[in-house]
Amino acid sequence: MRRFTLPGAVLLALAVVFAIAWGTQPGTARVAMPNGQAAAVTSITRSCPPAAPGSAAGRISMIALPGAGTGAVGSGTVKSAAATPTGAATFSAVLAAPGSTSPGGKPSASATAKTKEAQPVTVSAPGTAATVTPPGGGGTAVAATGQMAEGFEAEQTDASGTGVVSCTHPGSDMWFVGTGQAAGAAQTRLYLMNTGTLTATADVTILTDTGQQNGLTNAITVPPDQSVAENITPYVGGSQALALHVQTSSGQVAAAVWEGGGTDGAWLPQAAAPATSLVIPGLTVASSAAKLFVVVPGPVNARLKVVAYTPAGAVTQFPGSPVDASAGAVTPLALNSLGASAAGLKVTSNVPVVAGALVPGTGIGSFTTAVPPITEQGVVAGNPVSRGVTVGLLLTAPSAAARASVSVISADGSVMTPAGDQTVTVTAGHTLAVAVPRPQDSRQPFAIVITPQAASGPLYAVRVVTSGTGGLTAPLSSLLPVSSAMTSITLPPAENSYTAVLP
């Protein structure tokens, strides 16, 4: 009988624990949200890089589009936002003028020198397109609160008011994909901006078509309210393509990358995270010589399938043989078979990849990249009203038909839907080019809003600007992937749970 004593005691103890747990299990949680619950966006932080090398001081275009009942865009109407603002967007020159990092990865004296104190620029006008001149000469921190945080979008613009790069959220893991030093990018510069209160430490991995480069072996330190610029050019000599992977081990940074030579250059849009299926919108009708860049971060070579969605339908790229991309490198691929068709690309791979494309145009050309589909609404804040330019959208629906409304918002808050009811339909597996007319009697940059309709399929978009005659078939001046500007976020579901810790 003694041999059954210990097992019996264990079983008795387990029974007691079970009885206690059963008797004290939680009731229905009042915060249970099995399907998630939406909460309004009330605060947002963005960081805009300094002006591009050799260019005049940049400006910032922004717009906030509060939700229904607070000055939201109305389809098919012309009105002014009359909501009383309960928040503001503040543009502060809290980031020091950029400098280079020392060989040890720490900012040099020029990188950490504070800019002169300047009064922040404050905008409190939801529902209107605004363009401001940021104070100071370094990067710019943008903090929006209240209604100004709902549906907020901000971009650095050039002299014409064209948004050339989105002001980005601070993060800890970012990818950028572009062309190489021997293929047109005589200079490559990386900007890291820290709007937080803690020092950030960033590791930068450089990949080219020949593999990983070892130029930046030490982490880069970015103090609070500072920006750091790093010249990547010496580390990528002879390259045909490159990718930068920015990861922080402490704190968060916003990152921006510029490529070019002299005063001609372009910003690289931040790429979507590695995935086995990516969509790259924005290859214009003049993109017959576009190049695709595919990055394979992992140790296994990628086998790629590339499909171009044109106005006439899907066109398989590189038919007849699979396309391989080397592990730990960037593979450049010429897209010569597109002819003069506008297109979006879908890249499918057996392993996660990062991808982007270079489209020929003014100077070095313009870059587009893999992006998520538009959620709730897509917004471009800075669009030029200059004569001799055409502004348009390239809309791609890879998997199912997509329907969306397109609205134009001017600096006085007037809302116009071009051609009356501008609801566009993109057939599944197609790309549609849509010209967007500028507001009448307006001399200020305007905003474009794309709102997917109910039951619409996934929609990917790029804003395109061309110059000269020919409309959207004219020479390309600028591409900007369309970002989602959220008025609310979905909180994760909360359900009953019970956790017990036993010795």
N, C-alpha and C positions, 0 to 999 in steps of 0.2 A: 504493500500500500504506500510505502514511503516514496517509491519511485514516481507515484502519480501526484505527490504533494506539490512539487515545484510547477509542473505544467498546469495543474489546477489553479494554483495561485495566480499564474500569468493570465489564464483565461478569465478569472474573476476580476483581475485588475482591468483587463481590456473591456469587460462588460460594464464596469463602473464608469470608465472613461466614455464609452459609447452612450450610456444613459445620461451622463452629464451633458455631453455634446448635443444629444437629441433634445434635451429639455431646455437648453439655452440657445438653440439655433435662432438666428435673426428672423424677424418677421419680414413682411414685405417692405423693402426699402423705399422710403419716400422719394429718393433721388433716382430710382430705377428708371433707366431710359433705354429699353431694349432696342429701340430703333434709332437712337441718337436724338439729340435736341439741338436746335439752332440757337446760337447766341450772336447778337450783333457785335461787329468789330468796333471797338472803342479806342484802340490805340495801335499805332503802327510806326515802325522805324525803318527808314531807308537810308542808304549812303550813295552819294553821287561822286564819281571820280573827278579829279582835276581835269582841266581842259587838255585836249590831246596835244602832244608835242608840236611846237611850231604854229599852233592856232591861237586865235584870240580867246580871251576869257569866255568860258561857256556860260550859258543861261540854262534855266531849269523850267520846263513846262510841267504843269500838274493839273489834276482835276480830281474832285471827290464827288461820287455819285451815291448819295444816301439812299436807303431803301424806300419802299413805298410809303407815301405820306410825308416824306421829308425832302421833297424836291427831286423825286426820281424822274428819270427820262420817260416821257410818254411817247408811245409809238404814234406816228402820223400827226404830230402836233407841233406847233411853234409856240413856245412859252418861255418865260423867265422863271428861274428858281426863286421862290419867294419865302422859303423856309428861313426861320430865324436861326442863325448858326449857334450851335451850342458847343463848338470846339474850334480848333485852329490847326493849321499846318505851319510849323516853324522851321525856317531854313537857317541853320546856324553854321558859321565858319569855325566849328570847334575842332576841325581836323587840321593839323599843321600842314604847311606846304611840303610836298613830298621830297624826299631825298633818297639816297642810295643806302643800302645796308653795308655794314662792314664785313670782312671775310668771316668773322665769327658769327654772323647772323644777327647782330645787334644793330639798331639804327645808328647811323652816323649823326654828327652834330646837326647837319642840315636837315636830316629827317625828323629830328625831335624838336627843332626850334619852333616855338610857338608863333603863330601868325599874330598880327596886331589885333587887339580886341576890336570887334566890330559888332554893331547892333544886329541881332537876328532879324530876318525878314519874316513877317507873319502874314498869312493869308487866311481869311475867315469868310469864304464865299463858296459854300458847297453848290455843286451844279453848274459851275462856270469854269471855262478853260482859262487858266492863268499862266503867265510866263514871268519869271522873276530873275533878277540878277543877284546871285548869291553873294554874301559878304566875304571878303578875304580872297586869297588866291589859291588855297589848297582844296582838298575835298570838302564836300558839304554834307552835313548831317541833316536829315529831314525827319521831324517827329510830328505825326498827326494824331489828334485826339478828337473824341466826340464824333459829330457828324462828318468832320473832315477826314476821319479814318475809314469811313464806310465807302467802299468802292474807290479807294485811293490809288492813283497811278502817278508816277513822276519819272521824268526822263531828262537827261542832259541833251540840250539842243545845240545846233550850229547857228550861224548868223541868220539863216533864213527861217529859223523856227522849227526845223526838222528834227524830231527826236532821233538821236543817233545811238543811244545806249540807255537802257533802263537803269534807274537807280535801284539797287538790289537790297534785299534783306540780309542782315548778318547771318552767317551760317558757319558750319564746321566742316563741310565736305562739298567741294565745288569742282567742276570740270570745265575746261575751255579747249576748243579744237580750232586750229587754223592752218594756214599754209606755212611753208618753211622759208628759211633765210635765202636759199638758192632759188626759190620759186616765187620771189616777189616781195617778201617781207624783210627788207633790209634791217628793220629794227623791230624788236618785240619788247614791250614794257608791261610789267605787272604792277598793279596798285593794290595795296592792302590797307583797309580802313577800319579802325576800331572805334565805334561809338559807345562802347560799354564802359563800365567803371572798373573793370579788371584788366590787367595786362593779358594780351593774347599771344600765344606762341603758335606759329604756323609752319608746317612742313610743306615744301613744294617739290613735287615730282615732275621732272621734265622728260617727256617721251618724244622721239622723232621717228622717222621711217627706218632708222638704223637701231632703234631700241632706246633704253633708258640712258640719259645723260647724267653725268656725275658732277656738274658744275655747282649746284646748290646742295652741299652736303650737310649744312647746319640749318637748324630751325631759325626762322625770322621772328624777332620780338617786335610786337606792335603795342606800345603803351596806350593807355586810355586817351581818348580824344586826339589821336594822332593818325597820320597816314604814312606809309612807307612805299617807296617806289623801287623796283628792282629791274635792272636792265638784263633781260634774258638773252640778248643777242650774242654775247660771247660764248654761250653754251650750246648754240644750235647752228654753228657754221656748217654750210654745205647741206643743210636739211631740205627735204622736199615737203615735209609736213611736220606739224608739232602739236602736242597736247600738254596742257598744264593741269595738274591735279593738286588742289590746295586743300590741306587738312589741318585742323587745329587740334593740338593736344591740350590746350587750356584756352578758355575764352572763345569768342567768336569774332569773325571779321567779315567784312564785305569785300569782294574782290572784283577787279576789272582788268581786262587785258586789251592792249592796243597794238596793232601791227601796221607797219607802213614804212615809208622812206621819205625823208624830208618833211614836207607839209602834207603829203598825200598818204592817207591811211584810213583804217576802219577799226571799229571796236568789235571784239568777239562777243557774241551773246553767250550767256551762261548756258551750258548744255544740260540736257536731262541726264539723270544718273544712269549708270550702266544697266542695260536691259537686253532681253533677247528679241524684242520687237520695238522699233522706234519709227516715228514719223517725222520727216523733215519737210515743212512747207516752204514755199517762197522761191522756187526756181522760176525766173521770169521768162517772158517770151524771147528775150535776147540771150538766153543762157545755154546756147548750144555747146559752149566750151566750158561749162561748169565742172568743178571737181568735187568729188565726194571724199571725205576723210573719215576713216573708221579706226577707232582705238580699241585694242583688246587689252584690258587691264590684267587679266588673269594669265595663268601659265599654259593654257591650251589654245592652239590656233583656232580661229573662227572660220566657219564655212558660211558664206553669206548668200542670201537671196535678196535682190534689189528690184523693186517694182516702182515704176514712175506712173503716177496718176495724172493724166493730161486731160484737156477738155474733150478729147475723143475717147477716153477710156484708159485702161491699164496697159502699160507697155513694159514688158520684162526687160530689164537691163542684163547685159552679158549673157545672152542665151547661148545654149550649146555646151557650156562648161561651168562648173561651180567656181565661185570666186573665193579665194582664201585670203585671210588677213592674219598676219603674224602676231603671236602672243607677245605682250610686253612692248608693243610698237604701234606706230600710226601708219596705216596703209592708204596712200593716195590713189584714187581711181577716177579716170577721166570719163565723163558722161557724154560721149560724142553722139549717141544715137537719139538724143531728144530733139534735134533739129531746132525749130523755132517755137516749140510749144511751151506754154507755161505748165508747171508741174509741181507736184509734191512727191516726195520719195518715201517709200516704206522699206526699211532695212530689217530683215529677219535673220537671226543668227542662232547657231547651236549653243553659244556661250554669251554671257552679257558683254555688250559693247557700248561705246560712246561714239556719236557721229555728228558731223557737221558738213557744211558745203560752202564753197566759194563761188560766187556768181560774178562773172566779168562785168565791169562797168567803169565809172569814173575812178581814176587812180588805180589803186590796188584791186578795186572791186568791192563787193559787199558780202558779208557772211550771214548765213542762216544756220540753224542747228535743230537738233531734235528737241521737241517741246511737248508738254502735256496738252491735251485738248482743252478748249475753252470751257470753263466752269462758271456758271451764272452769267457773267458778262466779260467780254474782252475789251480792253481799252488801250488806245494809243493817245497820249496827251498832247504830243507836239507834232503838228502837221502844217506845212507851209502854205501861205496864201499868195506866194510870188507868182508873177506871170511867167509863162514859159515852162512851167513844171506841171506834171500830172501826178496826182495822188490816187492810189488805188489799193485794193486788197486782193490777195491770192488766197482763196479758200479751198481746202482739201477735205474731202469726206472719204476716207479709205474703206470703211466697212459697211456703212449704211447711209441712206439719204439724210442730208442735214438741211435744216431750215433755220434761218436766222434773220432778224431785223438789223438794219444798219442805220445809225443815227449820227448826225453831225452836231456838235455843240460849240458855239462860238464864245468869245470872251465876255459877252454880256449875258450869257446864260440861255440864249435862244437855242431851241432844239429844232433841227430840220431833218426830216427823213427824205432823202433825195428821191425825186420822181414820185412824190406823194407817198405811196405805200411801198417802201423799199424793203420788202421781204424777199430774200433770195433763197433759192433752192439749189443745193449742190447734189447732183446724182451720185449714188454710191459708186465708189471707185473712180471718181473724176475730180478735177480741179477747175474752179471757176475764177476768172479774173473780173473784178468789179471796179470800175472807175468811180471815185468819190469826189463830187464837186465841192469846191470851197464855199463857205457861207457868203452870201451876197453882202456887199458894202462892209466887208470886214478887212481890217489891215493887221489883225493879230492872229497868231497861230491858233488853230482850232483842234478839237478833240474828235476822235472817232470811237463809237461804241458799237460793238457787235453783241447781240443778245440772242443766243440759241433759243428756239421755240420748243414748246413741250413736245416730247417724243422725238426730238431731233437726234440723229446719230452723232457720234463724235465728230467735232469740227476743229480743224487746225487752221491757223491764219497767220499771214505775214502782211504788214503794211509795206507798200512799195512806192518809191518816188522816182520818177524818170524826168529827164530834162530834154527840151527840144521838141520837134514835131513828131507826131506818130502816136501820141497817147501812151499807153502802157507798153507799146512796142518800141518806144524811144530808148536811148541809152540810159542805163540804170545809174541812179545817184545814191540811193539808200534803201536798205532792207532793215526791217525791225520786226522780229517775231512778236505776236500779240500776246500780252500777258493777261491773265484773269485778274480782275479787280473785284474782290469779294466784299459784299456788304455784311455777310454773316459767315460764321464757321459752324460746323457740326461737331458737337461735343461727343466724345466716345461713349458708347453705352455703358451704363453702370448697373450691375446685377448683384444679387445676393451672393456672398461668398463666406466661407468659414475656414479659418486656418488655425490649427492647433499645433503647439510645440511641446513635445514630450522630452523629458531628460533621457 
